[in-house]
Amino acid sequence: MTLSRRGFIQGSAAGLVVAFYVPTGAKALPKLGPAAPPPNAFVRIAPDDTVTVVLAHSEMGQGIWTGLAMLLAEELDCDWAKVRCEHAPAAAVYGHPMMGMQMTGGSSTTNGEFQRYRMVGAVARDMLVRAAAARWRTKPAKLTVAAGVVTYGKQRATYGELALAAMKLTPAADVALKPPAAWKLIGTAVRRLDTPEKITGQAQFGMDVQFPGLRTAVVLRPPAFGATLASFDGAAALKIPGVEQVVPTATGVAVVAAHFWAAKLGRDAVEAVWTPPADGGVDSAALMTSFRALARTTGALVADSPDIDQALPSGAHEAVYEVPYLAHAPMEPLNCTVKIDGDRCEIWTGTQFQTGDQRAAAMVLGTSPDKVTIHTPFLGGGFGRRANPASDFVVEAVAVAKAAGVPVKVVWTRDDDIRGGYYRPAYVHRVRAAVDGAGAPVAWDHVVVGQSILAGTFLEKFAVHDGVDETSVEGIAESPYLAATAKRVSLHSPRTPITVLWWRSVGNTHTAFALESMIDELAHAAGADPLAYRLKLLAKHPRHARALTTAAERAGWGTPAPAGRARGLAVHESFGSIVAEVAEVSVERGRIRVHAVTAAVDCGTAVNPLGIEAQVQSCIAYGLSATLRSALTIKGGQVQERNFHDYQVLRMHEMPTVTVHLLASDAPMGGIGEPATAPIAPAVANAVFALTRQRLRTLPLRLEVA
């Protein structure tokens, strides 16, 4: 997509719409370097003063529909009541300032866009003020602006009245941003802009896309990892009313029908013969056994202190922690709508990865990416599943539409995604630690075993070095607990047929569990209070210590828990943010119940505290599902779980009370969409130990039956 510097004027039923563009060379983008995108378009101002902010990223529940708009509106000084949002199309101009490509992930949207969106607002404001000054034949410095109205003496003009003249001006190359002391919007609790249309059902998700001529397709995929299609007969499927085509795909058979139910019944009727996987197929229990064996040996080195073996005497404290494969299970199942017209293609899908999907679709069609238009509706949950380097669900949908010769919406049932999708890898951690006379760790040997997410993808060259996938070991070697400790951290990345992908908080989901559980074990072995023990180790890490102290104090640490309950705590840094959590648990009819979670968060500048609170609550709910309920088992290459009845997530009545304390901080801004997921599992496991003296080292947590 190429955009001119002057912008565009678009006639519509709503009236004249004017767009502002920010020059690449403006001071706003000094960190983008030579790969900086061409002039950008991120805001439109309509004659009715409506300000439309164009989001380069995908809103999947994390609140950027409001947060990024706040950044722009802060500098624009517009009327917040007139601010609207829309998703940008896929285009290079919307590349992530830090990642280069258009994508949403890594808890990087708000901190990555913190300067660019503010600068767009500041540049637009400057152009509007200059337009008003020219109208009144005075200097811009003599004008005042408030809530989208420019005033000079008794004269006034709204942004909507000035927009047409303003867009004809040359954007300034250097515009000063407001200092934090002048912020009026950033740092205030703002309710989400997307809530009204979501609660009224007006919001458009990918599943809602519909237009004349669109057909629905459901794909019969291999029943097991490693299975291949030998033959199929679609005659019975074609007898189902509404079924129009049975189309072979690269991996299976697609049934194209007038509507979903016909396609689903048609798929059920397809007679397919599958060649079973070699060696009977992968088995998750056998894999874990092999992982445990690998964990007895040193893998590719991440950190290696001299004489580490001498520092670890026999009898050092040793523990093995295990986590299973996990599905993302977003509330809105995967779907992708494709319309092909010659060498051009339009795609509607809830994606986190527009640039990759655009290129992948172009490859399927044998065309160029600029001929692939991607429309991004709201995402009904992502958690990493919709940011696949392989663009699996997009590639498949384009191939089906190409083969069928009609516009097609390929719909995945939840069963499809849970049984044939991409998963958070299973991991085994073996940790050995030696302590000094006070019980503090002086030597630490940590072996991680689990599949690499990035190996084999185009991202491998960026984040896999000397056999180490950084996402598999993040948070271990750099843990503040181990800053002054002799340590060896190593990684085994065995390959399996199981397709894996990042999952909310990525490697921190398991590294935090192992680290914080082990620290808790050492604290109890030393006969120390777990909080006091941690604070002593964190003496030179005040941000961690403050978060931990705040969470503990607000949770009532040091005072008796209610009868039948106990508390556990954990703190972990990820994506630049530090989150400490205290969980209060009981055991009810043999099952662990989490009653309350108190969280303290240091994420640097907080753009929308209300949004941060919601993200922390969401992370805890998501993390508790993995802590208490969710796990995938694979036998004969086939995932055994199918849907929420056997791949269980936290139920609404199980949600604990969550209290979030946001710490004022001048630290660099961190992410917030994921960091609160990591500490919840160890906090709960440590609380369970405090209550029952059972040290549970495998997720999901299961109490031993007496």
Salt bridges, closest charged atoms under 4 A:
GLU59 OE2 - ARG192 NH2 3.05
GLU74 OE2 - LYS178 NZ 2.93
GLU75 OE2 - ARG118 NE 3.61
ASP77 OD2 - ARG125 NE 2.87
ASP77 OD1 - LYS178 NZ 2.78
GLU86 OE2 - ARG44 NH1 2.64
GLU113 OE2 - HIS57 NE2 2.60
GLU113 OE2 - ARG116 NH2 2.65
ASP126 OD2 - ARG130 NE 2.87
ASP194 OD2 - ARG192 NH2 2.87
ASP194 OD2 - LYS198 NZ 2.84
GLU244 OE1 - ARG215 NE 2.72
ASP268 OD2 - LYS264 NZ 2.87
ASP309 OD1 - ARG488 NH2 2.79
GLU318 OE2 - ARG296 NH1 2.76
GLU318 OE2 - ARG430 NE 2.93
GLU322 OE2 - ARG292 NE 2.45
GLU332 OE1 - ARG386 NH2 3.62
ASP343 OD2 - LYS371 NZ 2.79
GLU346 OE2 - HIS375 NE2 2.67
ASP392 OD2 - ARG385 NH2 2.84
GLU396 OE1 - ARG221 NH2 2.68
ASP415 OD2 - ARG642 NH2 2.96
ASP416 OD2 - ARG221 NH1 3.57
ASP416 OD1 - ARG267 NH1 2.87
ASP417 OD1 - ARG385 NE 2.96
ASP445 OD2 - ARG432 NH2 2.88
ASP445 OD2 - ARG488 NH2 3.27
GLU470 OE2 - HIS465 NE2 3.56
GLU516 OE1 - ARG534 NH2 2.77
ASP520 OD2 - HIS524 NE2 3.37
ASP520 OD1 - ARG534 NH1 3.03
ASP520 OD2 - ARG695 NH2 3.27
GLU521 OE1 - HIS317 NE2 2.87
GLU521 OE2 - ARG697 NE 2.82
GLU573 OE1 - HIS544 NE2 3.24
GLU584 OE2 - ARG565 NH1 2.97
GLU584 OE1 - ARG567 NE 3.22
GLU588 OE1 - ARG593 NH1 3.62
GLU588 OE2 - HIS595 NE2 3.87
ASP602 OD2 - ARG543 NE 2.80
ASP602 OD2 - ARG546 NH2 3.76
ASP646 OD2 - HIS645 NE2 3.39
GLU654 OE2 - ARG629 NH2 2.34
